Amino acid sequence: MKYYLIAGEASGDMHGSNLMKGLYAADVQADCRYWGGELMDSAYRQHQGGSALVHDYHEDAIIGFSQVLIKAGHYMRRIKECCNDIERWKPDVVILIDYPGFNFRIAEFAHKHGYKVFYYIAPKVWASRESRIRKLKKYVDKLFIVFPFEKAYFERKGVPYIYEGNPIIDAIDSSPSLQGSREGFFKETGLQDKPYIAILAGSRKGEVSAMMPVCAKFADMLKSDSRYSDFRFIVAGAPSRSLSDYEPYLKGREDWLKVVFNDTHRVIKYAAAAVVNSGTASLETCLIGTPQVVAYSGTAFNFNVGKRIIKIEYISLGNLILGRKAFKELMQYYFTPENLYSEVRRLIEDEEYRNGMIEEYGLIRKALGEKGASTKIAEAMIRELNSDLSASTSESAT
């Protein structure tokens, strides 16, 4: 069968690549075409050779309501490009991976033109913009969810779904970099083997420019404390960013503030603590087991708009899964160098506090289900397609 997958950011590229591996394993005749990144491209090369990447997500990553408005024309051109490509290729199914602003447009087009539509990793309608449920019901044939707390929500809303666990478990547990040693990490990166704080400032340019000024000032504060004079700070460079995005914050700090690309999991693993932008990275930090504080900052316009439409108590997936605060979240006005300094010191110095957080991490992992979610989801998709094919064959025969 022919599968057309669309991912628009780093986490979608990761989950899309693992889903493709599952599709190839379950369907020996699988043929994929995709919008995504290097991970999806790698999965394709391993099974089909060459590349079927239509568009690289790195070119389009934005954040915030204001930027969406500014780049509306650009996005409409991308949507048209995608729709035209689907029509040319004529897949058996269009698989949308998160990225709702773009993917809902594609869902509407694909449905109206007779294509089967699967939505993998539900848009966060339980957090904001609940009106999108109407579109899920109207344009999506099957929703594939990945968080346990979503089951009751979508049941209440009457949206048919399939839940097979969360694929991030497989992504972390099978990560080759996490099988190595601390010594290997420092040797391969050329960094000094010193205690350090990990900084994950997000994958979009807007996130980096909002997070890094505060994180850099926090680093100055902690470094000036004689008890932490030996500490270093390592920024996990996002796949969609370049060194130039971080360079303004490195000036004068080059000896002890570094950026490491393509090694996020190890940057997290060997850190004494981590400052993490809300999102998938925070959940990965839970599964890796590093004490963390989650931070978010945006423009006043974006934050004020967000306050009016976002209706959840927590911004971190780990806290949402538990339904309580396993780790602190510093939002907007609370995201300051002083608050970071205080919380990171507590993560390092307060053993009881740190151990309690690690225990909560164990409960988060347990709630996410067993291993093998990506393969199970791929198999469920194929079952759905085969079932529909059988049904239509039976109808034709009668």
TIPA-986886 format. One record per residue (C-alpha): y, z, x negated; residue in three letters; residue number from 1. Coordinates in Angstrom, 1 decimal, decimal comma. Each point is the difference from the previous one (the first is absolute). Layout:
v->Y&w->Z&u->X&type->ALA&seq->NUM .
...
This chain:
v->0,0&w->0,0&u->0,0&type->MET&seq->1 .
v->3,6&w->-0,5&u->-1,0&type->LYS&seq->2 .
v->2,2&w->3,1&u->-0,4&type->TYR&seq->3 .
v->3,8&w->-0,1&u->-0,3&type->TYR&seq->4 .
v->1,3&w->3,3&u->-1,3&type->LEU&seq->5 .
v->3,7&w->1,1&u->-0,1&type->ILE&seq->6 .
v->1,2&w->3,0&u->-2,1&type->ALA&seq->7 .
v->3,6&w->0,6&u->-0,9&type->GLY&seq->8 .
v->0,1&w->2,9&u->-2,5&type->GLU&seq->9 .
v->-2,0&w->1,7&u->-2,8&type->ALA&seq->10 .
v->-2,1&w->2,2&u->2,3&type->SER&seq->11 .
v->-0,9&w->-3,0&u->2,2&type->GLY&seq->12 .
v->-1,0&w->-2,0&u->-3,0&type->ASP&seq->13 .
v->-2,3&w->2,8&u->-1,1&type->MET&seq->14 .
v->-1,6&w->0,4&u->3,4&type->HIS&seq->15 .
v->-0,1&w->-3,7&u->0,5&type->GLY&seq->16 .
v->-1,9&w->-0,6&u->-3,3&type->SER&seq->17 .
v->-2,6&w->2,6&u->1,0&type->ASN&seq->18 .
v->-0,4&w->-1,5&u->3,4&type->LEU&seq->19 .
v->-0,5&w->-3,4&u->-1,5&type->MET&seq->20 .
v->-2,8&w->1,4&u->-2,2&type->LYS&seq->21 .
v->-1,6&w->1,4&u->3,1&type->GLY&seq->22 .
v->0,3&w->-3,4&u->1,8&type->LEU&seq->23 .
v->-1,5&w->-1,8&u->-2,9&type->TYR&seq->24 .
v->-2,9&w->2,5&u->-0,1&type->ALA&seq->25 .
v->-0,7&w->-0,3&u->3,8&type->ALA&seq->26 .
v->0,6&w->-3,7&u->0,4&type->ASP&seq->27 .
v->-1,4&w->-2,3&u->-2,6&type->VAL&seq->28 .
v->2,1&w->-2,9&u->1,4&type->GLN&seq->29 .
v->3,2&w->1,9&u->0,0&type->ALA&seq->30 .
v->3,1&w->-2,0&u->-0,8&type->ASP&seq->31 .
v->3,3&w->1,9&u->-0,5&type->CYS&seq->32 .
v->3,6&w->-1,0&u->-0,1&type->ARG&seq->33 .
v->2,7&w->2,6&u->-0,3&type->TYR&seq->34 .
v->3,5&w->1,3&u->-0,5&type->TRP&seq->35 .
v->-0,2&w->2,9&u->-2,4&type->GLY&seq->36 .
v->0,0&w->0,7&u->-3,7&type->GLY&seq->37 .
v->-2,0&w->0,1&u->-3,2&type->GLU&seq->38 .
v->-2,8&w->2,2&u->1,4&type->LEU&seq->39 .
v->-0,8&w->-2,3&u->2,9&type->MET&seq->40 .
v->0,2&w->-2,9&u->-2,4&type->ASP&seq->41 .
v->-2,4&w->1,7&u->-2,3&type->SER&seq->42 .
v->-2,5&w->0,6&u->2,8&type->ALA&seq->43 .
v->0,2&w->-3,7&u->0,9&type->TYR&seq->44 .
v->-0,5&w->-1,2&u->-3,6&type->ARG&seq->45 .
v->-3,1&w->2,2&u->-0,4&type->GLN&seq->46 .
v->-1,7&w->-1,5&u->3,1&type->HIS&seq->47 .
v->1,5&w->-3,5&u->0,5&type->GLN&seq->48 .
v->1,8&w->-0,8&u->-3,3&type->GLY&seq->49 .
v->3,6&w->-1,2&u->-0,3&type->GLY&seq->50 .
v->2,6&w->1,3&u->2,4&type->SER&seq->51 .
v->0,9&w->-0,2&u->3,7&type->ALA&seq->52 .
v->3,1&w->2,1&u->-0,2&type->LEU&seq->53 .
v->2,6&w->-1,6&u->2,3&type->VAL&seq->54 .
v->2,8&w->2,5&u->-0,7&type->HIS&seq->55 .
v->0,4&w->2,9&u->-2,4&type->ASP&seq->56 .
v->1,3&w->3,2&u->1,7&type->TYR&seq->57 .
v->2,1&w->0,9&u->-3,1&type->HIS&seq->58 .
v->2,6&w->-2,5&u->1,0&type->GLU&seq->59 .
v->0,8&w->1,6&u->3,3&type->ASP&seq->60 .
v->-0,3&w->3,8&u->-0,3&type->ALA&seq->61 .
v->3,1&w->1,7&u->1,6&type->ILE&seq->62 .
v->0,7&w->3,3&u->1,6&type->ILE&seq->63 .
v->2,4&w->1,3&u->2,7&type->GLY&seq->64 .
v->1,4&w->-1,3&u->3,2&type->PHE&seq->65 .
v->3,2&w->-1,3&u->-1,7&type->SER&seq->66 .
v->-2,0&w->-2,2&u->-2,4&type->GLN&seq->67 .
v->-2,2&w->-1,4&u->2,8&type->VAL&seq->68 .
v->3,2&w->-1,1&u->1,8&type->LEU&seq->69 .
v->1,5&w->-1,6&u->-3,1&type->ILE&seq->70 .
v->-3,3&w->-1,9&u->-0,8&type->LYS&seq->71 .
v->-0,8&w->-1,0&u->3,5&type->ALA&seq->72 .
v->0,5&w->-3,7&u->-0,7&type->GLY&seq->73 .
v->-2,3&w->0,2&u->-3,0&type->HIS&seq->74 .
v->-2,7&w->1,7&u->2,0&type->TYR&seq->75 .
v->0,2&w->-2,5&u->2,8&type->MET&seq->76 .
v->-0,7&w->-2,8&u->-2,5&type->ARG&seq->77 .
v->-3,0&w->2,0&u->-1,4&type->ARG&seq->78 .
v->-1,4&w->0,4&u->3,6&type->ILE&seq->79 .
v->0,4&w->-3,7&u->0,7&type->LYS&seq->80 .
v->-1,7&w->-0,8&u->-3,4&type->GLU&seq->81 .
v->-2,9&w->2,3&u->0,9&type->CYS&seq->82 .
v->-0,5&w->-1,3&u->3,5&type->CYS&seq->83 .
v->0,0&w->-3,6&u->-1,2&type->ASN&seq->84 .
v->-2,6&w->0,9&u->-2,7&type->ASP&seq->85 .
v->-2,3&w->1,6&u->2,6&type->ILE&seq->86 .
v->0,2&w->-3,1&u->2,2&type->GLU&seq->87 .
v->-0,9&w->-2,2&u->-3,0&type->ARG&seq->88 .
v->-2,9&w->2,2&u->-1,1&type->TRP&seq->89 .
v->-1,4&w->0,9&u->3,5&type->LYS&seq->90 .
v->-1,8&w->3,3&u->-0,8&type->PRO&seq->91 .
v->-2,6&w->1,7&u->2,1&type->ASP&seq->92 .
v->2,1&w->3,2&u->0,0&type->VAL&seq->93 .
v->3,4&w->1,2&u->-1,2&type->VAL&seq->94 .
v->-0,2&w->3,5&u->-1,6&type->ILE&seq->95 .
v->3,4&w->1,8&u->-0,1&type->LEU&seq->96 .
v->0,2&w->2,9&u->-2,4&type->ILE&seq->97 .
v->2,7&w->2,5&u->0,8&type->ASP&seq->98 .
v->3,5&w->-1,5&u->-0,6&type->TYR&seq->99 .
v->1,0&w->0,0&u->3,7&type->PRO&seq->100 .
v->3,5&w->-1,6&u->-0,2&type->GLY&seq->101 .
v->-1,5&w->-3,2&u->-1,2&type->PHE&seq->102 .
v->-3,5&w->0,2&u->1,4&type->ASN&seq->103 .
v->0,9&w->0,6&u->3,6&type->PHE&seq->104 .
v->1,7&w->-3,4&u->-0,1&type->ARG&seq->105 .
v->-3,1&w->-1,6&u->-1,4&type->ILE&seq->106 .
v->-2,2&w->1,8&u->2,6&type->ALA&seq->107 .
v->2,0&w->-1,5&u->2,8&type->GLU&seq->108 .
v->-0,1&w->-3,5&u->-1,5&type->PHE&seq->109 .
v->-3,8&w->0,2&u->-0,8&type->ALA&seq->110 .
v->-0,9&w->1,3&u->3,5&type->HIS&seq->111 .
v->2,1&w->-2,7&u->1,8&type->LYS&seq->112 .
v->-1,7&w->-2,7&u->-2,1&type->HIS&seq->113 .
v->-3,5&w->1,3&u->0,8&type->GLY&seq->114 .
v->-0,9&w->1,8&u->-3,2&type->TYR&seq->115 .
v->-2,0&w->3,2&u->-0,1&type->LYS&seq->116 .
v->2,3&w->2,8&u->-1,3&type->VAL&seq->117 .
v->-1,1&w->3,2&u->-1,7&type->PHE&seq->118 .
v->2,5&w->2,7&u->-1,1&type->TYR&seq->119 .
v->-1,3&w->2,1&u->-2,9&type->TYR&seq->120 .
v->1,8&w->3,3&u->-0,8&type->ILE&seq->121 .
v->1,9&w->0,6&u->3,2&type->ALA&seq->122 .
v->3,8&w->-0,2&u->0,1&type->PRO&seq->123 .
v->1,4&w->3,5&u->0,2&type->LYS&seq->124 .
v->0,9&w->-0,1&u->3,7&type->VAL&seq->125 .
v->-0,9&w->3,6&u->0,3&type->TRP&seq->126 .
v->3,0&w->0,7&u->-2,3&type->ALA&seq->127 .
v->2,6&w->-2,4&u->1,3&type->SER&seq->128 .
v->0,5&w->-3,1&u->2,1&type->ARG&seq->129 .
v->-2,7&w->0,9&u->2,5&type->GLU&seq->130 .
v->1,1&w->-3,1&u->2,1&type->SER&seq->131 .
v->-2,0&w->-2,1&u->-2,5&type->ARG&seq->132 .
v->-3,2&w->1,2&u->1,8&type->ILE&seq->133 .
v->0,7&w->-2,6&u->2,6&type->ARG&seq->134 .
v->-0,3&w->-2,6&u->-2,8&type->LYS&seq->135 .
v->-3,2&w->1,5&u->-1,3&type->LEU&seq->136 .
v->-1,5&w->-0,3&u->3,4&type->LYS&seq->137 .
v->1,3&w->-3,5&u->0,6&type->LYS&seq->138 .
v->-0,5&w->-1,8&u->-3,3&type->TYR&seq->139 .
v->-2,7&w->1,9&u->-1,9&type->VAL&seq->140 .
v->-3,7&w->-0,4&u->0,8&type->ASP&seq->141 .
v->-1,2&w->3,1&u->-1,9&type->LYS&seq->142 .
v->1,8&w->2,7&u->-1,9&type->LEU&seq->143 .
v->-1,7&w->1,6&u->-3,0&type->PHE&seq->144 .
v->1,5&w->3,4&u->-0,7&type->ILE&seq->145 .
v->-0,4&w->2,1&u->-3,2&type->VAL&seq->146 .
v->1,2&w->3,6&u->0,9&type->PHE&seq->147 .
v->-2,0&w->2,4&u->2,1&type->PRO&seq->148 .
v->3,1&w->1,3&u->1,9&type->PHE&seq->149 .
v->0,6&w->-3,5&u->1,3&type->GLU&seq->150 .
v->-3,2&w->0,0&u->2,1&type->LYS&seq->151 .
v->1,2&w->2,3&u->2,7&type->ALA&seq->152 .
v->3,4&w->-1,7&u->0,0&type->TYR&seq->153 .
v->-1,2&w->-3,5&u->0,6&type->PHE&seq->154 .
v->-2,6&w->1,2&u->2,5&type->GLU&seq->155 .
v->2,9&w->1,5&u->2,0&type->ARG&seq->156 .
v->1,9&w->-3,3&u->-0,2&type->LYS&seq->157 .
v->-3,0&w->-2,1&u->1,0&type->GLY&seq->158 .
v->0,0&w->-2,1&u->-3,2&type->VAL&seq->159 .
v->-3,6&w->-1,0&u->-1,0&type->PRO&seq->160 .
v->-0,7&w->0,9&u->-3,6&type->TYR&seq->161 .
v->-2,7&w->0,4&u->-2,6&type->ILE&seq->162 .
v->0,0&w->2,9&u->-2,5&type->TYR&seq->163 .
v->-2,3&w->-0,1&u->-3,0&type->GLU&seq->164 .
v->1,8&w->2,5&u->-2,3&type->GLY&seq->165 .
v->2,7&w->-0,6&u->-2,5&type->ASN&seq->166 .
v->-0,4&w->-2,5&u->-2,8&type->PRO&seq->167 .
v->2,2&w->1,9&u->-2,4&type->ILE&seq->168 .
v->-2,9&w->2,3&u->-0,8&type->ILE&seq->169 .
v->-1,8&w->-3,0&u->-1,5&type->ASP&seq->170 .
v->3,1&w->-1,2&u->-1,8&type->ALA&seq->171 .
v->0,4&w->3,4&u->-1,7&type->ILE&seq->172 .
v->-3,7&w->0,8&u->-0,7&type->ASP&seq->173 .
v->-0,7&w->-3,5&u->-1,4&type->SER&seq->174 .
v->3,2&w->-0,2&u->-2,1&type->SER&seq->175 .
v->-1,2&w->-0,8&u->-3,5&type->PRO&seq->176 .
v->3,0&w->1,7&u->-1,6&type->SER&seq->177 .
v->-1,0&w->3,3&u->1,5&type->LEU&seq->178 .
v->-3,3&w->0,0&u->-1,8&type->GLN&seq->179 .
v->1,6&w->0,3&u->-3,4&type->GLY&seq->180 .
v->1,4&w->2,9&u->-1,9&type->SER&seq->181 .
v->3,5&w->1,5&u->-0,6&type->ARG&seq->182 .
v->-0,3&w->-0,9&u->-3,6&type->GLU&seq->183 .
v->-0,7&w->-3,6&u->0,9&type->GLY&seq->184 .
v->3,0&w->-0,2&u->2,3&type->PHE&seq->185 .
v->2,4&w->1,1&u->-2,7&type->PHE&seq->186 .
v->-1,6&w->-2,2&u->-2,6&type->LYS&seq->187 .
v->0,1&w->-3,1&u->2,1&type->GLU&seq->188 .
v->3,6&w->0,6&u->1,2&type->THR&seq->189 .
v->1,3&w->1,0&u->-3,4&type->GLY&seq->190 .
v->1,6&w->3,2&u->1,4&type->LEU&seq->191 .
v->0,0&w->3,4&u->-1,5&type->GLN&seq->192 .
v->-2,7&w->2,4&u->1,4&type->ASP&seq->193 .
v->2,5&w->2,5&u->1,4&type->LYS&seq->194 .
v->0,1&w->1,6&u->3,4&type->PRO&seq->195 .
v->2,0&w->-2,1&u->2,4&type->TYR&seq->196 .
v->1,2&w->-0,5&u->3,6&type->ILE&seq->197 .
v->-0,9&w->-3,2&u->1,8&type->ALA&seq->198 .
v->2,7&w->-1,8&u->2,0&type->ILE&seq->199 .
v->-1,0&w->-2,5&u->2,7&type->LEU&seq->200 .
v->3,2&w->-1,5&u->1,3&type->ALA&seq->201 .
v->-1,4&w->-2,5&u->2,5&type->GLY&seq->202 .
v->-0,9&w->-3,7&u->-0,2&type->SER&seq->203 .
v->3,2&w->-1,5&u->1,4&type->ARG&seq->204 .
v->3,3&w->-0,4&u->-1,9&type->LYS&seq->205 .
v->1,9&w->2,0&u->2,6&type->GLY&seq->206 .
v->-2,4&w->2,9&u->-0,4&type->GLU&seq->207 .
v->0,3&w->0,0&u->-3,8&type->VAL&seq->208 .
v->3,8&w->-0,2&u->0,1&type->SER&seq->209 .
v->0,1&w->2,9&u->2,5&type->ALA&seq->210 .
v->-2,6&w->2,2&u->-1,8&type->MET&seq->211 .
v->0,6&w->-0,5&u->-3,7&type->MET&seq->212 .
v->3,6&w->1,4&u->-0,3&type->PRO&seq->213 .
v->-1,2&w->3,3&u->1,5&type->VAL&seq->214 .
v->-3,2&w->0,1&u->-2,0&type->CYS&seq->215 .
v->1,8&w->-0,7&u->-3,2&type->ALA&seq->216 .
v->2,4&w->2,9&u->0,5&type->LYS&seq->217 .
v->-2,9&w->2,2&u->0,9&type->PHE&seq->218 .
v->-1,7&w->-1,0&u->-3,3&type->ALA&seq->219 .
v->3,2&w->0,9&u->-1,9&type->ASP&seq->220 .
v->0,0&w->3,5&u->1,7&type->MET&seq->221 .
v->-3,7&w->0,7&u->-0,7&type->LEU&seq->222 .
v->0,2&w->-1,4&u->-3,6&type->LYS&seq->223 .
v->3,0&w->2,3&u->-0,8&type->SER&seq->224 .
v->-2,0&w->3,1&u->1,1&type->ASP&seq->225 .
v->-1,5&w->1,4&u->-3,3&type->SER&seq->226 .
v->-3,3&w->0,7&u->1,8&type->ARG&seq->227 .
v->-0,4&w->-3,8&u->0,7&type->TYR&seq->228 .
v->1,7&w->-1,5&u->-3,1&type->SER&seq->229 .
v->-3,4&w->-1,5&u->-1,0&type->ASP&seq->230 .
v->-0,5&w->-1,7&u->3,3&type->PHE&seq->231 .
v->0,1&w->-3,8&u->0,5&type->ARG&seq->232 .
v->0,6&w->-2,1&u->3,2&type->PHE&seq->233 .
v->-2,0&w->-3,1&u->0,8&type->ILE&seq->234 .
v->1,1&w->-2,4&u->2,7&type->VAL&seq->235 .
v->-2,9&w->-2,0&u->1,6&type->ALA&seq->236 .
v->1,6&w->-3,5&u->0,0&type->GLY&seq->237 .
v->-0,7&w->-1,7&u->3,3&type->ALA&seq->238 .
v->-1,8&w->-3,4&u->-0,1&type->PRO&seq->239 .
v->2,8&w->-1,7&u->1,8&type->SER&seq->240 .
v->2,7&w->1,3&u->-2,4&type->ARG&seq->241 .
v->1,0&w->-0,8&u->-3,6&type->SER&seq->242 .
v->1,3&w->2,2&u->-2,8&type->LEU&seq->243 .
v->3,5&w->-1,1&u->0,8&type->SER&seq->244 .
v->-0,2&w->2,0&u->3,3&type->ASP&seq->245 .
v->-0,5&w->3,2&u->-2,0&type->TYR&seq->246 .
v->2,1&w->-0,6&u->-3,1&type->GLU&seq->247 .
v->3,3&w->1,5&u->1,3&type->PRO&seq->248 .
v->-1,7&w->3,3&u->0,4&type->TYR&seq->249 .
v->-1,7&w->0,0&u->-3,5&type->LEU&seq->250 .
v->3,2&w->-0,2&u->-2,0&type->LYS&seq->251 .
v->0,4&w->3,1&u->-2,1&type->GLY&seq->252 .
v->-3,5&w->1,2&u->1,1&type->ARG&seq->253 .
v->-2,1&w->-2,6&u->-1,8&type->GLU&seq->254 .
v->-1,9&w->2,6&u->-2,1&type->ASP&seq->255 .
v->-1,4&w->1,9&u->2,9&type->TRP&seq->256 .
v->0,4&w->-2,1&u->3,2&type->LEU&seq->257 .
v->-2,4&w->-3,0&u->0,0&type->LYS&seq->258 .
v->-1,1&w->-2,6&u->2,4&type->VAL&seq->259 .
v->-3,7&w->-1,1&u->0,1&type->VAL&seq->260 .
v->-1,1&w->-3,0&u->2,0&type->PHE&seq->261 .
v->-3,4&w->-0,8&u->1,5&type->ASN&seq->262 .
v->-1,4&w->3,5&u->-0,6&type->ASP&seq->263 .
v->1,2&w->2,0&u->3,0&type->THR&seq->264 .
v->-3,3&w->1,9&u->0,6&type->HIS&seq->265 .
v->-0,1&w->1,3&u->-3,6&type->ARG&seq->266 .
v->3,7&w->0,8&u->0,0&type->VAL&seq->267 .
v->-0,7&w->2,2&u->3,1&type->ILE&seq->268 .
v->-3,3&w->1,5&u->-1,3&type->LYS&seq->269 .
v->1,2&w->1,5&u->-3,3&type->TYR&seq->270 .
v->3,4&w->1,3&u->1,2&type->ALA&seq->271 .
v->0,7&w->3,7&u->0,4&type->ALA&seq->272 .
v->1,7&w->-0,9&u->3,3&type->ALA&seq->273 .
v->1,3&w->-3,1&u->1,8&type->ALA&seq->274 .
v->3,2&w->-0,9&u->1,8&type->VAL&seq->275 .
v->-1,1&w->-2,7&u->2,5&type->VAL&seq->276 .
v->1,8&w->-2,3&u->2,4&type->ASN&seq->277 .
v->-1,5&w->0,3&u->3,5&type->SER&seq->278 .
v->-2,7&w->-2,5&u->0,7&type->GLY&seq->279 .
v->-3,5&w->-1,0&u->-1,2&type->THR&seq->280 .
v->0,8&w->1,4&u->-3,5&type->ALA&seq->281 .
v->0,2&w->3,5&u->1,5&type->SER&seq->282 .
v->-3,4&w->-0,3&u->1,5&type->LEU&seq->283 .
v->-1,4&w->-1,4&u->-3,2&type->GLU&seq->284 .
v->1,4&w->3,1&u->-1,8&type->THR&seq->285 .
v->-1,8&w->2,2&u->2,4&type->CYS&seq->286 .
v->-3,3&w->-1,7&u->-0,7&type->LEU&seq->287 .
v->0,5&w->0,1&u->-3,7&type->ILE&seq->288 .
v->0,9&w->3,7&u->0,2&type->GLY&seq->289 .
v->3,4&w->0,3&u->-1,7&type->THR&seq->290 .
v->2,5&w->2,5&u->1,5&type->PRO&seq->291 .
v->2,9&w->-1,8&u->1,5&type->GLN&seq->292 .
v->3,3&w->0,1&u->1,7&type->VAL&seq->293 .
v->0,9&w->-2,9&u->2,3&type->VAL&seq->294 .
v->3,5&w->-1,4&u->0,1&type->ALA&seq->295 .
v->1,9&w->-2,5&u->2,0&type->TYR&seq->296 .
v->3,6&w->-1,3&u->-0,2&type->SER&seq->297 .
v->1,7&w->-2,9&u->1,6&type->GLY&seq->298 .
v->3,5&w->-1,2&u->0,9&type->THR&seq->299 .
v->1,8&w->2,1&u->2,6&type->ALA&seq->300 .
v->-0,2&w->-3,0&u->2,4&type->PHE&seq->301 .
v->-3,8&w->-0,3&u->-0,4&type->ASN&seq->302 .
v->-0,6&w->3,7&u->0,2&type->PHE&seq->303 .
v->2,1&w->0,4&u->3,1&type->ASN&seq->304 .
v->-1,7&w->-2,9&u->1,7&type->VAL&seq->305 .
v->-3,4&w->1,3&u->-1,0&type->GLY&seq->306 .
v->0,7&w->3,5&u->1,4&type->LYS&seq->307 .
v->0,6&w->-1,6&u->3,4&type->ARG&seq->308 .
v->-3,3&w->-1,9&u->0,1&type->ILE&seq->309 .
v->-2,5&w->2,0&u->-2,1&type->ILE&seq->310 .
v->-1,6&w->2,7&u->2,0&type->LYS&seq->311 .
v->-2,6&w->1,6&u->-2,3&type->ILE&seq->312 .
v->0,3&w->3,4&u->-1,6&type->GLU&seq->313 .
v->-1,1&w->-1,1&u->-3,5&type->TYR&seq->314 .
v->0,6&w->-3,1&u->-2,0&type->ILE&seq->315 .
v->-3,1&w->0,3&u->-2,3&type->SER&seq->316 .
v->-3,4&w->-1,2&u->1,1&type->LEU&seq->317 .
v->-1,8&w->3,0&u->-1,5&type->GLY&seq->318 .
v->2,1&w->2,4&u->2,0&type->ASN&seq->319 .
v->-0,4&w->-2,1&u->3,1&type->LEU&seq->320 .
v->-3,8&w->-0,1&u->-0,3&type->ILE&seq->321 .
v->-0,1&w->3,8&u->-0,3&type->LEU&seq->322 .
v->2,7&w->0,6&u->2,6&type->GLY&seq->323 .
v->1,7&w->2,5&u->-2,2&type->ARG&seq->324 .
v->1,9&w->0,0&u->-3,3&type->LYS&seq->325 .
v->-2,4&w->0,0&u->-3,0&type->ALA&seq->326 .
v->2,8&w->-0,9&u->-2,3&type->PHE&seq->327 .
v->3,8&w->0,0&u->0,2&type->LYS&seq->328 .
v->2,0&w->-2,9&u->1,2&type->GLU&seq->329 .
v->3,6&w->-0,4&u->-1,2&type->LEU&seq->330 .
v->1,8&w->-2,3&u->2,4&type->MET&seq->331 .
v->3,4&w->-1,6&u->-0,6&type->GLN&seq->332 .
v->2,6&w->2,8&u->-0,4&type->TYR&seq->333 .
v->-2,8&w->2,4&u->-1,3&type->TYR&seq->334 .
v->-1,0&w->-2,5&u->-2,6&type->PHE&seq->335 .
v->2,1&w->1,4&u->-2,9&type->THR&seq->336 .
v->-0,5&w->0,6&u->-3,7&type->PRO&seq->337 .
v->0,2&w->3,7&u->0,6&type->GLU&seq->338 .
v->-2,6&w->0,0&u->2,8&type->ASN&seq->339 .
v->-2,3&w->-2,1&u->-2,1&type->LEU&seq->340 .
v->0,4&w->2,3&u->-3,0&type->TYR&seq->341 .
v->-0,8&w->3,0&u->2,2&type->SER&seq->342 .
v->-3,1&w->-1,5&u->1,6&type->GLU&seq->343 .
v->-1,5&w->-1,6&u->-3,1&type->VAL&seq->344 .
v->0,3&w->3,3&u->-1,9&type->ARG&seq->345 .
v->-1,8&w->1,7&u->2,9&type->ARG&seq->346 .
v->-2,8&w->-2,6&u->-0,1&type->LEU&seq->347 .
v->-0,5&w->0,7&u->-3,7&type->ILE&seq->348 .
v->0,6&w->3,7&u->-0,2&type->GLU&seq->349 .
v->-1,4&w->1,4&u->3,3&type->ASP&seq->350 .
v->-3,8&w->-0,3&u->-0,3&type->GLU&seq->351 .
v->-0,7&w->1,3&u->3,5&type->GLU&seq->352 .
v->2,4&w->-2,6&u->1,5&type->TYR&seq->353 .
v->-1,5&w->-2,8&u->-2,1&type->ARG&seq->354 .
v->-3,6&w->1,0&u->0,8&type->ASN&seq->355 .
v->0,8&w->0,2&u->3,7&type->GLY&seq->356 .
v->1,3&w->-3,5&u->-0,1&type->MET&seq->357 .
v->-3,1&w->-1,3&u->-1,7&type->ILE&seq->358 .
v->-2,2&w->1,7&u->2,7&type->GLU&seq->359 .
v->2,1&w->-1,8&u->2,7&type->GLU&seq->360 .
v->-0,7&w->-3,3&u->-1,9&type->TYR&seq->361 .
v->-3,7&w->0,6&u->0,5&type->GLY&seq->362 .
v->0,5&w->0,2&u->3,7&type->LEU&seq->363 .
v->2,1&w->-3,2&u->0,0&type->ILE&seq->364 .
v->-2,8&w->-1,9&u->-1,8&type->ARG&seq->365 .
v->-2,6&w->1,4&u->2,4&type->LYS&seq->366 .
v->2,0&w->-1,2&u->3,0&type->ALA&seq->367 .
v->0,2&w->-3,5&u->-1,4&type->LEU&seq->368 .
v->-3,7&w->-0,6&u->0,4&type->GLY&seq->369 .
v->-2,8&w->-1,3&u->-2,2&type->GLU&seq->370 .
v->0,0&w->-2,6&u->-2,7&type->LYS&seq->371 .
v->-0,5&w->-3,7&u->0,7&type->GLY&seq->372 .
v->2,7&w->-0,4&u->2,6&type->ALA&seq->373 .
v->1,2&w->-3,4&u->-1,2&type->SER&seq->374 .
v->-3,6&w->-1,5&u->0,3&type->THR&seq->375 .
v->-0,5&w->1,6&u->3,4&type->LYS&seq->376 .
v->3,3&w->-1,4&u->1,3&type->ILE&seq->377 .
v->-0,9&w->-3,5&u->-1,3&type->ALA&seq->378 .
v->-3,4&w->0,2&u->1,7&type->GLU&seq->379 .
v->1,6&w->1,2&u->3,2&type->ALA&seq->380 .
v->2,4&w->-3,0&u->-0,1&type->MET&seq->381 .
v->-2,8&w->-2,4&u->-0,5&type->ILE&seq->382 .
v->-2,0&w->1,6&u->2,9&type->ARG&seq->383 .
v->3,1&w->-0,4&u->2,2&type->GLU&seq->384 .
v->0,3&w->-3,7&u->-0,9&type->LEU&seq->385 .
v->-3,8&w->-0,7&u->0,4&type->ASN&seq->386 .
v->0,1&w->1,8&u->3,4&type->SER&seq->387 .
v->2,8&w->-2,2&u->1,2&type->ASP&seq->388 .
v->-1,7&w->-3,1&u->-1,3&type->LEU&seq->389 .
v->-3,2&w->0,9&u->1,8&type->SER&seq->390 .
v->1,9&w->0,7&u->3,2&type->ALA&seq->391 .
v->1,8&w->-3,3&u->-0,1&type->SER&seq->392 .
v->-3,3&w->-1,8&u->-0,8&type->THR&seq->393 .
v->-1,6&w->1,6&u->3,0&type->SER&seq->394 .
v->2,9&w->-1,0&u->2,2&type->GLU&seq->395 .
v->-0,3&w->-3,6&u->-1,2&type->SER&seq->396 .
v->-3,7&w->-0,1&u->0,7&type->ALA&seq->397 .
v->0,5&w->1,1&u->3,6&type->THR&seq->398 .
